[in-house]
Amino acid sequence: MPIRVVVNTHVAESSVDEMIAYWKDKSALCEAEEGNLQYEVFRSLTRPENFALLELWQDQRTYDAHWAAELERPKPSPEKGPRRHGRDGVEFYFDHCYYRHENGIWRISEDQL
């Protein structure tokens, strides 16, 4: 079963460029890992110090291997600024499926049934 990970984080405005450079390199590394289906970082247009990371892993085994590697990797220590909107956090989803919008209602896609 696929595993979706959503990470919301923010940094001080002075650390934005550092984080963009970090994630550019890290994204290429993570995308090459076995079982990676998606690894993308998004930056807010209205609050450029806010980032969202979307990860999708083939299954628990490949996510666990990624996380073990992640614990060994060096990480930046960006300056944190006050977060005025939203909150930092990590979300895990184990019931991954796709929906379609039909007549004002979100329905699970037939190929997911």
Phi, psi and omega per residue, in radians:
M1 nan 2.276 3.131
P2 -1.108 2.674 3.102
I3 -2.138 2.172 3.088
R4 -1.779 2.305 3.087
V5 -2.139 2.282 3.090
V6 -2.138 2.161 -3.138
V7 -2.084 2.193 3.048
N8 -1.937 2.274 -3.139
T9 -2.611 2.845 3.080
H10 -2.483 2.758 3.095
V11 -2.380 2.943 3.035
A12 -1.168 2.664 3.138
E13 -0.955 -0.576 -3.131
S14 -1.194 -0.259 -3.101
S15 -1.845 0.012 -3.074
V16 -1.032 -0.858 -3.106
D17 -1.087 -0.664 3.096
E18 -1.056 -0.760 -3.117
M19 -1.221 -0.643 3.109
I20 -1.096 -0.788 3.126
A21 -1.114 -0.733 3.129
Y22 -1.059 -0.868 -3.079
W23 -1.243 -0.471 3.087
K24 -1.091 -0.845 3.114
D25 -1.191 -0.762 -3.089
K26 -1.152 -0.646 3.134
S27 -1.041 -0.786 3.127
A28 -1.070 -0.710 3.130
L29 -1.115 -0.840 -3.090
C30 -1.227 -0.630 3.117
E31 -1.090 -0.471 -3.129
A32 -1.437 -0.168 -3.116
E33 -1.257 2.570 3.082
E34 -1.006 2.352 3.055
G35 1.473 -0.020 3.117
N36 -1.382 2.168 3.112
L37 -1.850 -0.398 3.096
Q38 -2.833 2.401 3.026
Y39 -2.628 1.724 -3.060
E40 -2.383 2.481 3.101
V41 -1.971 2.328 3.131
F42 -2.079 2.523 -3.135
R43 -2.082 2.369 -3.135
S44 -1.120 2.393 3.077
L45 -1.342 -0.553 -3.087
T46 -1.663 -0.380 3.109
R47 -2.337 1.410 -2.971
P48 -1.085 -0.166 3.086
E49 -1.526 -0.064 3.127
N50 -1.741 2.346 -3.134
F51 -2.228 2.655 3.011
A52 -2.293 2.272 3.102
L53 -1.891 2.250 3.063
L54 -1.988 2.140 3.093
E55 -2.107 2.499 3.007
L56 -2.383 2.153 -3.095
W57 -2.041 2.546 -3.060
Q58 -0.992 -0.711 -3.094
D59 -2.885 3.123 -3.114
Q60 -1.071 -0.697 -3.115
R61 -1.057 -0.828 -3.103
T62 -1.240 -0.584 3.064
Y63 -1.157 -0.743 3.135
D64 -1.073 -0.691 3.099
A65 -1.131 -0.723 3.089
H66 -1.070 -0.797 -3.084
W67 -1.145 -0.669 3.096
A68 -1.069 -0.734 3.094
A69 -1.168 -0.661 -3.112
E70 -1.086 -0.653 -3.135
L71 -1.124 -0.412 -3.127
E72 -1.589 -0.255 -3.061
R73 -1.400 2.516 3.039
P74 -1.202 2.546 -3.118
K75 -2.237 2.592 3.087
P76 -1.275 2.850 3.059
S77 -2.116 1.271 -3.084
P78 -1.200 2.643 3.058
E79 -1.193 2.348 3.101
K80 -1.653 2.331 3.035
G81 -1.829 3.017 3.093
P82 -1.188 2.351 3.110
R83 -1.625 2.040 -3.081
R84 -1.616 -0.359 -3.099
H85 -2.392 2.396 3.128
G86 1.276 -2.877 3.106
R87 -2.666 2.696 3.079
D88 -1.298 2.644 3.077
G89 2.916 3.009 3.118
V90 -2.184 2.374 3.106
E91 -2.152 2.412 3.080
F92 -2.058 2.377 3.109
Y93 -2.217 2.192 -3.103
F94 -1.900 -0.144 3.141
D95 -1.918 1.184 -3.035
H96 -1.383 2.155 3.049
C97 -2.665 2.868 -3.113
Y98 -1.867 2.568 -3.135
Y99 -2.131 2.794 3.024
R100 -2.235 2.627 -3.135
H101 -1.671 2.107 -3.070
E102 -2.406 2.050 3.110
N103 0.938 0.753 3.086
G104 1.390 0.117 -3.103
I105 -2.209 2.408 3.034
W106 -1.485 2.129 -3.121
R107 -2.134 2.558 3.088
I108 -1.180 2.439 -3.135
S109 -1.147 2.530 -3.107
E110 -1.014 -0.623 -3.118
D111 -1.225 -0.097 3.091
Q112 -1.652 -0.194 -3.105
L113 -1.420 nan nan
